[in-house]
């Protein structure tokens, strides 16, 4: 290979970038690490950084970095001129300065002690939610999580990821259908769902609320499309969300 890509959009464990570097060196190729999902955890020192090992590092500026939508490509000095030539002007136009400013605010936040505390709570909430789901009999791919997300295997109960996503949507719980290892269904159907904790953590929720959310999810999945159960959970979700508003005061 000319390039090895290390990363994932539904991988709940820490990635050993040093080992990927060893493999890349063994076969004489470049290493690119994509940290679009764990970038916020990397910034807080809660996930291994690929920077010492990778030739290229890509990330989004949203997701766990919690900034505006966008992306970044970092590289070693010897690749910078080539990368700049490829990106501008062929793939990139004029800068959106309001978005650049918003990214600067997000990066500034990522340097603060409050940010590190927030990311620690994201990870703690993910572990608590994963444990609460497992306690209710749901199988988690890899058995748990080290990060901000988890992947629930629904193949045993026989629910498709799409069915689960749509049922939870009706109950005002946002997850997404996701393929699992050794998937037998199409990517449009899937046998799993992916769940993350950054958004609920931003609202101020902690471990006790994760247990409640696991209960909501379990009730919906057990109900198999029962509208009364979904309506009951929807009311519980609204009540819980009301206790943790997005803003302390309503905006005029």
Backbone as JSON, one array per atom type, in Angstrom:
{
  "sequence": "XXXXXXXXXXXXXXXXXXXXXXXXXXXXXXXXXXXXXXXXXXXXXXXXXXXXXXXXXXXXXXXXXXXXXXXXXXXXXXXXXXXXXXXXXXXXXXXXXXXXXXXXXXXXXXXXXXXXXXXXXXXXXXXXXXXXXXXXXXXXXXXXXXXXXXXXXXXXXXXXXXXXXXXXXXXXXXXXXXXXXXXXXXXXXXXXXXXXXXXXXXXXXXXXXXXXXXXXXXXXXXXXXXXXXXXXXXXXXXXXXXXXXXXXXXXX",
  "N": [[0.83, -1.21, 0.0], [0.3, 2.33, -0.56], [-0.63, 4.12, 1.24], [-1.82, 4.02, 4.56], [-4.81, 4.21, 6.31], [-5.93, 5.21, 9.4], [-8.56, 5.14, 11.57], [-12.04, 5.82, 12.39], [-15.64, 5.81, 12.28], [-17.4, 4.68, 14.0], [-16.11, 3.43, 16.05], [-15.56, 2.29, 19.22], [-13.35, 2.24, 20.9], [-10.03, 3.18, 22.1], [-7.54, 4.16, 19.75], [-4.55, 2.66, 18.7], [-2.18, 4.41, 17.66], [0.59, 4.37, 17.51], [1.22, 1.71, 16.98], [0.11, 1.46, 14.44], [1.91, 3.15, 13.11], [4.23, 1.61, 13.24], [3.48, -0.53, 11.6], [3.1, 0.79, 9.16], [5.71, 1.63, 8.67], [6.95, -0.83, 8.38], [5.99, -1.73, 5.91], [6.65, 0.33, 4.3], [5.07, 2.7, 3.74], [2.93, 5.65, 3.74], [1.24, 7.13, 6.57], [-1.99, 7.98, 7.46], [-4.05, 9.53, 9.77], [-7.33, 9.69, 10.85], [-9.15, 11.69, 12.91], [-11.7, 12.62, 13.22], [-13.89, 11.96, 14.83], [-12.87, 11.46, 17.6], [-11.51, 13.88, 18.15], [-12.0, 15.96, 20.02], [-11.62, 14.61, 22.41], [-8.95, 13.94, 22.12], [-7.82, 16.5, 22.19], [-8.28, 17.08, 24.83], [-6.62, 15.35, 26.1], [-7.51, 12.78, 26.56], [-7.55, 10.73, 24.82], [-5.35, 8.84, 22.75], [-2.97, 10.78, 20.91], [-2.51, 11.19, 17.42], [-0.57, 12.73, 16.28], [2.31, 12.57, 16.79], [2.91, 10.35, 15.26], [1.66, 10.05, 12.73], [1.73, 10.82, 9.19], [-0.12, 12.41, 7.99], [-2.9, 14.09, 9.41], [-6.32, 14.18, 9.78], [-9.34, 15.92, 10.54], [-12.64, 16.79, 11.65], [-14.16, 19.95, 12.54], [-16.38, 20.05, 13.99], [-18.47, 17.76, 15.67], [-16.91, 16.09, 18.37], [-15.21, 18.21, 18.92], [-16.86, 20.32, 18.98], [-17.32, 22.64, 17.52], [-18.06, 24.87, 14.71], [-19.31, 23.52, 11.59], [-16.85, 21.99, 9.64], [-13.48, 21.32, 8.48], [-10.11, 20.02, 8.99], [-6.8, 19.6, 7.78], [-3.8, 18.31, 8.72], [-0.24, 18.05, 8.43], [3.06, 16.62, 7.94], [6.0, 18.67, 7.5], [7.27, 18.26, 5.03], [5.28, 17.58, 3.28], [3.65, 19.74, 3.02], [3.59, 21.79, 0.99], [2.71, 20.42, -1.29], [0.21, 19.55, -0.41], [-1.11, 22.0, 0.05], [-1.24, 22.94, -2.58], [-2.94, 21.1, -3.77], [-5.32, 21.49, -2.38], [-6.09, 24.24, -2.57], [-6.52, 26.25, -5.41], [-8.28, 24.26, -6.16], [-10.05, 22.62, -4.59], [-11.08, 24.29, -2.74], [-12.64, 27.38, -1.94], [-13.2, 30.9, -1.5], [-12.56, 32.06, 1.84], [-14.83, 31.7, 4.58], [-15.33, 34.06, 6.73], [-16.81, 34.4, 9.07], [-17.21, 31.81, 9.87], [-14.59, 30.98, 10.23], [-13.96, 32.58, 12.44], [-15.7, 31.47, 14.33], [-14.59, 28.93, 14.54], [-12.18, 29.62, 15.73], [-13.08, 30.42, 18.24], [-14.02, 27.96, 19.19], [-11.61, 26.5, 19.28], [-10.25, 27.96, 21.17], [-11.84, 27.47, 23.41], [-11.22, 24.79, 23.71], [-8.79, 24.83, 24.95], [-9.11, 25.27, 27.61], [-9.49, 24.62, 31.21], [-12.17, 24.02, 31.84], [-13.05, 22.84, 29.5], [-11.63, 20.43, 29.45], [-12.74, 19.24, 31.68], [-15.36, 18.97, 30.79], [-15.01, 17.14, 28.65], [-14.07, 14.94, 30.06], [-16.4, 14.3, 31.41], [-18.03, 13.64, 29.25], [-16.87, 11.2, 28.45], [-17.19, 9.72, 30.81], [-19.98, 9.7, 30.95], [-20.57, 8.24, 28.63], [-19.5, 5.74, 29.3], [-21.14, 5.15, 31.48], [-23.69, 5.06, 30.26], [-23.31, 2.97, 28.45], [-22.85, 0.86, 30.24], [-25.31, 0.81, 31.57], [-27.05, 0.1, 29.51], [-26.03, -2.43, 28.87], [-26.56, -3.75, 31.25], [-29.25, -4.0, 31.03], [-29.47, -5.96, 29.2], [-28.59, -5.52, 26.59], [-26.4, -6.0, 23.85], [-23.15, -4.81, 23.45], [-20.93, -3.79, 20.97], [-17.6, -4.74, 21.17], [-17.94, -4.81, 23.87], [-18.14, -2.5, 25.4], [-17.07, 0.89, 25.95], [-14.43, 3.25, 25.33], [-14.57, 5.8, 24.68], [-16.51, 8.51, 23.37], [-18.7, 7.35, 22.31], [-20.87, 4.54, 21.52], [-21.61, 1.28, 20.19], [-24.4, -0.51, 19.5], [-25.39, -3.81, 19.27], [-27.99, -5.22, 17.61], [-28.7, -7.64, 16.62], [-29.32, -10.04, 17.95], [-31.88, -9.67, 19.36], [-33.3, -9.33, 17.05], [-34.07, -6.94, 15.84], [-33.92, -4.45, 13.38], [-31.41, -1.97, 12.58], [-32.47, 0.26, 11.32], [-35.21, 0.1, 11.99], [-35.0, 0.45, 14.76], [-33.84, 3.02, 14.93], [-35.87, 4.61, 13.76], [-38.02, 4.14, 15.5], [-36.98, 5.15, 17.91], [-36.59, 7.78, 17.11], [-39.25, 8.59, 16.95], [-39.77, 8.67, 19.61], [-38.35, 10.82, 20.38], [-35.61, 10.5, 20.73], [-32.42, 10.65, 19.57], [-30.55, 8.61, 17.58], [-28.37, 6.73, 15.39], [-28.81, 4.41, 12.72], [-26.52, 1.73, 12.21], [-23.94, -0.16, 10.73], [-22.58, -3.31, 11.88], [-19.81, -5.38, 13.07], [-19.25, -8.15, 10.9], [-21.6, -7.83, 9.5], [-24.82, -8.6, 8.21], [-26.86, -7.37, 6.94], [-27.95, -4.71, 4.69], [-26.28, -1.48, 4.33], [-28.28, 0.41, 4.46], [-30.13, -0.65, 6.09], [-29.12, -2.27, 8.31], [-27.78, -3.79, 11.39], [-27.41, -2.62, 13.8], [-27.14, 0.15, 16.16], [-25.78, 3.41, 16.64], [-24.68, 5.35, 19.34], [-24.1, 8.42, 21.0], [-22.59, 10.62, 23.5], [-21.88, 13.42, 23.67], [-23.75, 15.6, 23.17], [-25.83, 15.43, 25.13], [-24.25, 15.72, 27.35], [-23.3, 18.31, 27.04], [-25.6, 19.65, 27.69], [-25.57, 19.35, 30.39], [-26.11, 16.97, 31.64], [-25.48, 14.03, 33.65], [-24.11, 10.97, 35.08], [-26.42, 9.74, 36.47], [-28.55, 10.54, 34.79], [-27.85, 9.2, 32.49], [-28.47, 6.58, 33.09], [-31.23, 6.8, 33.2], [-31.76, 7.49, 30.52], [-30.89, 5.17, 29.23], [-32.87, 3.48, 30.14], [-35.09, 4.61, 28.83], [-34.42, 4.08, 26.14], [-34.34, 1.29, 26.18], [-37.03, 0.67, 26.79], [-38.35, 1.55, 24.47], [-37.18, -0.08, 22.48], [-37.91, -2.6, 23.36], [-40.62, -2.43, 23.04], [-41.23, -2.65, 20.36], [-42.38, -0.94, 18.29], [-44.75, -0.09, 19.49], [-47.05, 2.35, 19.81], [-48.13, 3.61, 22.08], [-46.26, 3.17, 24.1], [-44.08, 4.51, 22.98], [-45.08, 7.12, 22.99], [-45.27, 7.53, 25.74], [-42.57, 7.39, 26.5], [-41.65, 9.55, 25.03], [-42.82, 11.69, 26.4], [-41.45, 11.45, 28.81], [-38.86, 11.97, 27.94], [-39.14, 14.63, 27.13], [-39.64, 15.81, 29.61], [-37.23, 15.28, 30.99], [-35.39, 16.64, 29.33], [-36.33, 19.21, 29.71], [-35.44, 19.75, 32.25], [-32.81, 20.18, 31.8], [-32.05, 22.57, 30.11], [-31.03, 23.93, 26.9], [-30.07, 26.52, 27.06], [-29.58, 28.64, 29.85], [-31.37, 30.7, 30.15], [-34.25, 31.69, 28.32], [-33.93, 32.73, 24.96], [-34.66, 35.91, 23.57]],
  "CA": [[0.0, 0.0, 0.0], [0.98, 3.62, -0.51], [-1.16, 4.88, 2.38], [-2.69, 3.35, 5.52], [-5.71, 5.14, 6.99], [-6.34, 4.74, 10.72], [-9.65, 5.96, 12.1], [-13.33, 5.16, 12.32], [-16.8, 6.62, 12.65], [-18.22, 3.97, 14.99], [-15.17, 2.59, 16.81], [-15.7, 2.79, 20.59], [-12.14, 2.04, 21.7], [-8.88, 4.02, 21.76], [-6.76, 3.66, 18.62], [-3.11, 2.6, 18.97], [-1.53, 5.0, 16.49], [1.99, 3.95, 17.48], [1.27, 0.41, 16.3], [-0.1, 1.73, 13.01], [3.16, 3.69, 12.59], [5.14, 0.47, 13.06], [3.04, -1.29, 10.43], [3.39, 1.61, 7.97], [7.16, 1.59, 8.44], [7.29, -2.18, 7.92], [5.65, -1.89, 4.49], [7.16, 1.48, 3.58], [4.03, 3.59, 3.21], [2.52, 6.78, 4.56], [0.15, 6.89, 7.53], [-2.95, 9.06, 7.67], [-4.96, 9.27, 10.89], [-8.53, 10.53, 10.86], [-9.67, 11.79, 14.27], [-12.92, 13.43, 13.16], [-14.74, 11.69, 15.99], [-12.31, 11.68, 18.94], [-10.63, 15.06, 18.22], [-12.21, 16.65, 21.28], [-10.98, 13.81, 23.45], [-7.51, 14.11, 21.91], [-7.47, 17.84, 22.68], [-8.35, 17.06, 26.3], [-5.68, 14.37, 26.62], [-8.25, 11.58, 26.97], [-7.41, 9.74, 23.74], [-4.01, 8.99, 22.17], [-2.83, 11.7, 19.78], [-1.77, 10.62, 16.29], [0.37, 13.7, 15.72], [3.71, 12.11, 16.75], [3.08, 9.13, 14.47], [1.06, 10.08, 11.39], [2.2, 11.79, 8.2], [-1.27, 13.3, 7.8], [-3.99, 13.97, 10.39], [-7.53, 14.89, 9.36], [-10.4, 15.98, 11.54], [-13.68, 17.81, 11.52], [-14.14, 20.93, 13.63], [-17.6, 19.87, 14.78], [-18.43, 16.54, 16.48], [-16.49, 16.29, 19.76], [-14.58, 19.53, 19.09], [-18.02, 21.16, 19.31], [-17.27, 23.91, 16.81], [-18.89, 24.91, 13.51], [-18.99, 22.48, 10.61], [-15.65, 22.27, 8.86], [-12.47, 20.28, 8.58], [-8.71, 20.42, 8.99], [-5.79, 18.62, 7.39], [-2.46, 18.62, 9.23], [0.73, 17.15, 7.82], [4.47, 16.91, 8.17], [6.44, 19.82, 6.7], [7.67, 17.91, 3.66], [4.09, 17.39, 2.44], [2.79, 20.92, 3.12], [3.43, 22.5, -0.29], [1.87, 19.6, -2.17], [-1.15, 19.57, 0.13], [-1.68, 23.32, -0.22], [-1.51, 23.04, -4.01], [-4.1, 20.26, -4.08], [-6.53, 22.01, -1.74], [-6.45, 25.59, -3.02], [-7.95, 26.57, -5.43], [-9.08, 23.19, -6.76], [-11.1, 22.07, -3.73], [-11.47, 25.27, -1.74], [-12.85, 28.72, -2.46], [-12.94, 31.98, -0.55], [-12.84, 31.71, 3.24], [-16.01, 32.26, 5.25], [-14.66, 34.59, 7.91], [-17.6, 34.18, 10.28], [-16.95, 30.42, 10.28], [-13.22, 30.98, 10.76], [-14.04, 33.15, 13.79], [-16.35, 30.48, 15.19], [-13.59, 27.89, 14.8], [-11.22, 30.17, 16.69], [-13.73, 30.34, 19.55], [-14.03, 26.54, 19.58], [-10.25, 26.1, 19.62], [-9.94, 28.62, 22.45], [-12.52, 26.69, 24.45], [-10.54, 23.5, 23.87], [-7.57, 25.03, 25.73], [-9.47, 25.64, 28.98], [-9.78, 23.54, 32.15], [-13.58, 23.65, 31.73], [-13.17, 21.94, 28.36], [-11.15, 19.11, 29.85], [-13.75, 18.68, 32.58], [-16.49, 18.58, 29.93], [-14.68, 15.93, 27.91], [-14.05, 13.83, 31.03], [-17.78, 13.92, 31.67], [-18.5, 12.95, 28.04], [-16.38, 9.82, 28.52], [-17.85, 9.09, 31.95], [-21.37, 9.47, 30.57], [-20.62, 7.14, 27.67], [-19.29, 4.5, 30.05], [-22.34, 4.9, 32.29], [-24.78, 4.68, 29.37], [-23.01, 1.63, 27.94], [-23.07, -0.09, 31.34], [-26.75, 0.73, 31.84], [-27.66, -0.68, 28.42], [-25.59, -3.83, 29.03], [-27.28, -4.29, 32.4], [-30.6, -4.3, 30.57], [-29.42, -7.08, 28.27], [-28.21, -5.15, 25.23], [-25.02, -6.34, 23.54], [-22.35, -3.71, 22.92], [-19.76, -4.21, 20.2], [-16.38, -4.67, 21.99], [-18.28, -4.93, 25.27], [-18.23, -1.22, 26.1], [-16.52, 2.04, 25.23], [-13.4, 4.1, 25.93], [-14.68, 7.11, 24.05], [-17.76, 9.25, 23.51], [-19.78, 6.66, 21.6], [-20.99, 3.08, 21.65], [-22.3, 0.62, 19.09], [-25.28, -1.54, 20.07], [-25.69, -4.91, 18.34], [-29.4, -5.6, 17.75], [-28.98, -8.85, 15.84], [-29.94, -11.09, 18.79], [-33.33, -9.47, 19.48], [-33.93, -9.36, 15.73], [-34.52, -5.62, 15.41], [-32.95, -3.82, 12.48], [-30.99, -0.65, 12.99], [-33.42, 1.25, 10.79], [-36.41, 0.05, 12.83], [-34.67, 1.04, 16.05], [-33.66, 4.45, 14.74], [-37.16, 5.25, 13.51], [-38.81, 4.07, 16.73], [-36.4, 6.1, 18.86], [-36.92, 9.12, 16.59], [-40.63, 8.91, 17.35], [-39.74, 8.93, 21.05], [-37.49, 12.0, 20.53], [-34.24, 10.11, 21.07], [-31.68, 10.62, 18.31], [-29.43, 7.7, 17.36], [-28.4, 6.41, 13.96], [-28.57, 3.02, 12.33], [-25.1, 1.56, 11.92], [-23.5, -1.54, 10.52], [-21.79, -3.92, 12.95], [-18.9, -6.39, 12.52], [-19.88, -9.32, 10.27], [-22.95, -7.39, 9.15], [-25.53, -9.39, 7.19], [-27.86, -6.52, 6.3], [-27.41, -3.62, 3.89], [-26.02, -0.26, 5.1], [-29.51, 1.18, 4.61], [-30.98, -1.34, 7.07], [-28.15, -2.51, 9.39], [-28.14, -4.59, 12.57], [-26.97, -1.93, 15.01], [-27.32, 1.6, 16.29], [-24.66, 4.13, 17.26], [-25.16, 6.33, 20.31], [-23.03, 9.24, 21.55], [-22.98, 11.4, 24.68], [-21.49, 14.84, 23.75], [-24.86, 16.56, 23.2], [-26.5, 15.42, 26.44], [-23.28, 16.24, 28.32], [-23.32, 19.77, 26.88], [-26.78, 20.14, 28.41], [-25.32, 19.25, 31.83], [-26.5, 15.66, 32.18], [-24.4, 13.21, 34.18], [-24.35, 9.52, 35.12], [-27.8, 9.33, 36.77], [-29.39, 10.74, 33.61], [-27.52, 8.16, 31.51], [-29.26, 5.4, 33.45], [-32.6, 7.08, 32.78], [-31.81, 7.42, 29.06], [-30.82, 3.75, 28.88], [-34.2, 2.95, 30.37], [-35.95, 5.07, 27.74], [-34.05, 3.33, 24.93], [-34.76, -0.11, 26.37], [-38.49, 0.58, 26.69], [-38.74, 1.69, 23.06], [-36.76, -1.26, 21.72], [-38.73, -3.74, 23.8], [-42.02, -2.24, 22.64], [-41.37, -3.06, 18.95], [-43.31, -0.12, 17.52], [-45.97, 0.22, 20.24], [-47.19, 3.8, 19.84], [-48.39, 4.09, 23.44], [-44.98, 3.19, 24.81], [-43.28, 5.59, 22.4], [-45.63, 8.38, 23.48], [-44.89, 7.63, 27.15], [-41.14, 7.73, 26.54], [-41.53, 10.91, 24.5], [-43.15, 12.59, 27.51], [-40.34, 11.38, 29.77], [-37.73, 12.67, 27.31], [-39.42, 16.07, 27.2], [-39.47, 16.23, 31.0], [-35.8, 15.27, 31.3], [-34.76, 17.73, 28.59], [-36.73, 20.46, 30.34], [-34.6, 19.95, 33.44], [-31.46, 20.53, 31.33], [-32.26, 23.36, 28.89], [-29.83, 24.29, 26.14], [-29.62, 27.79, 27.59], [-30.14, 28.88, 31.18], [-32.5, 31.6, 29.97], [-34.79, 31.7, 26.96], [-33.48, 33.86, 24.15], [-35.78, 36.69, 23.05]],
  "C": [[0.86, 1.26, 0.0], [0.56, 4.42, 0.72], [-2.02, 3.97, 3.24], [-3.51, 4.43, 6.22], [-6.16, 4.51, 8.3], [-7.41, 5.69, 11.26], [-10.95, 5.2, 12.0], [-14.44, 6.06, 12.78], [-17.68, 5.95, 13.69], [-17.35, 3.03, 15.81], [-15.12, 3.09, 18.25], [-14.46, 2.66, 21.47], [-11.02, 2.99, 21.24], [-8.07, 3.35, 20.65], [-5.27, 3.75, 18.94], [-2.36, 3.11, 17.73], [-0.06, 4.6, 16.38], [2.15, 2.62, 16.76], [1.03, 0.58, 14.8], [1.17, 2.3, 12.37], [4.16, 2.56, 12.31], [4.78, -0.31, 11.81], [3.36, -0.52, 9.15], [4.88, 1.58, 7.64], [7.6, 0.23, 7.9], [7.06, -2.35, 6.42], [6.07, -0.68, 3.66], [6.12, 2.38, 2.97], [3.74, 4.71, 4.19], [1.38, 6.38, 5.49], [-0.69, 8.15, 7.66], [-3.88, 8.65, 8.8], [-6.13, 10.23, 10.81], [-9.1, 10.52, 12.27], [-10.92, 12.67, 14.3], [-13.8, 13.2, 14.38], [-14.07, 11.97, 17.32], [-11.47, 12.94, 19.1], [-10.78, 15.82, 19.53], [-11.55, 15.93, 22.44], [-9.46, 13.92, 23.34], [-7.06, 15.45, 22.47], [-7.45, 17.9, 24.2], [-7.38, 16.06, 26.92], [-6.31, 13.07, 27.06], [-8.21, 10.48, 25.92], [-6.02, 9.92, 23.15], [-4.01, 9.96, 20.98], [-2.06, 11.02, 18.66], [-0.64, 11.5, 15.79], [1.83, 13.22, 15.73], [3.97, 10.98, 15.76], [2.65, 9.25, 13.01], [1.73, 11.11, 10.48], [1.13, 12.84, 7.92], [-2.28, 13.04, 8.92], [-5.16, 14.8, 9.88], [-8.54, 14.88, 10.49], [-11.49, 16.95, 11.08], [-13.49, 18.82, 12.65], [-15.45, 20.9, 14.43], [-17.44, 18.56, 15.55], [-17.88, 16.85, 17.88], [-15.72, 17.59, 19.98], [-15.63, 20.62, 19.33], [-17.95, 22.55, 18.68], [-18.2, 23.91, 15.62], [-18.45, 23.82, 12.53], [-17.78, 22.9, 9.78], [-14.65, 21.15, 9.04], [-11.07, 20.86, 8.58], [-7.86, 19.26, 8.47], [-4.45, 19.11, 7.9], [-1.48, 17.62, 8.63], [2.14, 17.51, 8.25], [4.94, 17.94, 7.15], [6.73, 19.45, 5.26], [6.48, 17.72, 2.72], [3.26, 18.67, 2.32], [2.55, 21.6, 1.77], [2.53, 21.73, -1.24], [0.42, 19.64, -1.72], [-1.82, 20.91, -0.16], [-2.08, 23.45, -1.69], [-2.75, 22.25, -4.4], [-5.39, 20.89, -3.56], [-7.0, 23.33, -2.35], [-5.77, 25.9, -4.35], [-8.84, 25.43, -5.9], [-10.25, 22.72, -5.92], [-11.66, 23.11, -2.76], [-11.63, 26.63, -2.38], [-12.51, 29.77, -1.42], [-13.32, 31.59, 0.86], [-14.1, 32.39, 3.74], [-15.53, 32.76, 6.61], [-15.47, 34.41, 9.2], [-17.41, 32.75, 10.79], [-15.54, 30.29, 10.84], [-13.21, 31.51, 12.19], [-14.66, 32.16, 14.77], [-15.4, 29.33, 15.52], [-12.57, 28.36, 15.83], [-11.79, 30.12, 18.11], [-13.71, 28.9, 20.07], [-12.64, 26.09, 20.01], [-9.81, 26.73, 20.94], [-10.6, 27.88, 23.6], [-11.77, 25.4, 24.75], [-9.24, 23.61, 24.66], [-7.85, 25.25, 27.21], [-9.66, 24.43, 29.88], [-11.24, 23.08, 32.09], [-13.79, 22.66, 30.59], [-12.75, 20.53, 28.75], [-12.14, 18.45, 30.8], [-14.97, 18.2, 31.79], [-16.2, 17.27, 29.22], [-14.57, 14.72, 28.85], [-15.46, 13.35, 31.32], [-18.4, 13.23, 30.46], [-18.12, 11.47, 28.1], [-17.06, 9.07, 29.66], [-19.31, 8.78, 31.63], [-21.5, 8.32, 29.58], [-20.44, 5.8, 28.37], [-20.52, 4.14, 30.86], [-23.51, 4.44, 31.42], [-24.56, 3.27, 28.83], [-23.27, 0.58, 29.01], [-24.56, -0.27, 31.6], [-27.47, -0.05, 30.75], [-27.3, -2.15, 28.54], [-26.34, -4.49, 30.18], [-28.72, -4.66, 32.04], [-30.61, -5.35, 29.45], [-29.02, -6.75, 26.86], [-26.72, -5.43, 25.01], [-24.31, -5.16, 22.9], [-21.16, -4.29, 22.17], [-18.51, -3.82, 20.99], [-16.69, -4.72, 23.48], [-18.38, -3.63, 26.04], [-17.65, -0.1, 25.27], [-15.41, 2.69, 26.03], [-13.59, 5.55, 25.53], [-16.04, 7.74, 24.33], [-18.95, 8.52, 22.91], [-19.77, 5.17, 21.88], [-21.79, 2.55, 20.47], [-23.07, -0.55, 19.67], [-25.64, -2.55, 18.99], [-27.11, -5.39, 18.6], [-29.73, -6.91, 17.05], [-29.66, -9.93, 16.66], [-31.44, -10.88, 18.97], [-34.06, -9.4, 18.14], [-34.52, -8.05, 15.27], [-33.49, -5.06, 14.43], [-32.57, -2.45, 13.02], [-31.95, 0.43, 12.52], [-34.69, 1.28, 11.63], [-36.16, 0.73, 14.17], [-34.53, 2.55, 15.95], [-35.0, 5.16, 14.58], [-38.04, 5.24, 14.75], [-38.29, 5.07, 17.76], [-36.61, 7.54, 18.41], [-38.32, 9.53, 17.04], [-40.72, 9.2, 18.85], [-38.82, 10.1, 21.4], [-36.1, 11.66, 21.08], [-33.49, 9.91, 19.75], [-30.5, 9.66, 18.39], [-29.32, 7.53, 15.85], [-28.15, 4.93, 13.73], [-27.12, 2.88, 11.91], [-24.79, 0.09, 11.69], [-22.64, -2.0, 11.69], [-20.8, -4.9, 12.32], [-19.66, -7.62, 12.04], [-21.35, -9.05, 9.92], [-23.55, -8.26, 8.05], [-26.58, -8.58, 6.45], [-27.18, -5.39, 5.52], [-27.14, -2.4, 4.77], [-27.25, 0.62, 5.29], [-30.45, 0.56, 5.64], [-30.2, -1.55, 8.37], [-28.71, -3.36, 10.54], [-27.72, -3.9, 13.86], [-27.36, -0.47, 15.01], [-26.1, 2.18, 17.0], [-25.23, 5.23, 18.14], [-23.96, 7.1, 20.86], [-23.53, 10.13, 22.68], [-22.57, 12.88, 24.68], [-22.66, 15.8, 23.91], [-25.53, 16.6, 24.57], [-25.55, 15.94, 27.52], [-23.21, 17.75, 28.24], [-24.5, 20.37, 27.63], [-26.61, 20.05, 29.92], [-25.71, 17.93, 32.45], [-25.27, 14.87, 32.62], [-24.85, 11.76, 34.3], [-25.78, 9.12, 35.49], [-28.74, 9.48, 35.57], [-29.09, 9.7, 32.53], [-28.3, 6.88, 31.82], [-30.71, 5.59, 33.02], [-32.73, 6.96, 31.26], [-31.73, 5.97, 28.59], [-32.17, 3.08, 29.08], [-35.18, 3.35, 29.28], [-35.7, 4.24, 26.48], [-34.55, 1.89, 25.03], [-36.27, -0.26, 26.22], [-38.95, 0.65, 25.24], [-38.38, 0.44, 22.27], [-37.56, -2.49, 22.1], [-40.15, -3.65, 23.26], [-42.28, -2.6, 21.19], [-42.45, -2.27, 18.21], [-44.61, 0.21, 18.21], [-46.07, 1.74, 20.42], [-47.43, 4.36, 21.23], [-47.1, 4.18, 24.24], [-44.11, 4.33, 24.29], [-43.77, 6.95, 22.88], [-45.25, 8.61, 24.95], [-43.43, 8.03, 27.29], [-40.92, 9.15, 26.05], [-41.82, 11.94, 25.6], [-42.02, 12.61, 28.54], [-39.11, 12.11, 29.23], [-37.93, 14.18, 27.4], [-39.22, 16.59, 28.62], [-37.99, 16.31, 31.37], [-35.09, 16.42, 30.6], [-35.1, 19.09, 29.2], [-35.93, 20.78, 31.59], [-33.19, 20.4, 33.06], [-31.58, 21.32, 30.03], [-30.94, 23.67, 28.19], [-29.23, 25.59, 26.64], [-30.3, 28.02, 28.93], [-31.37, 29.78, 31.1], [-32.97, 31.52, 28.53], [-34.28, 32.93, 26.22], [-34.69, 34.58, 23.57], [-35.87, 36.52, 21.55]]
}
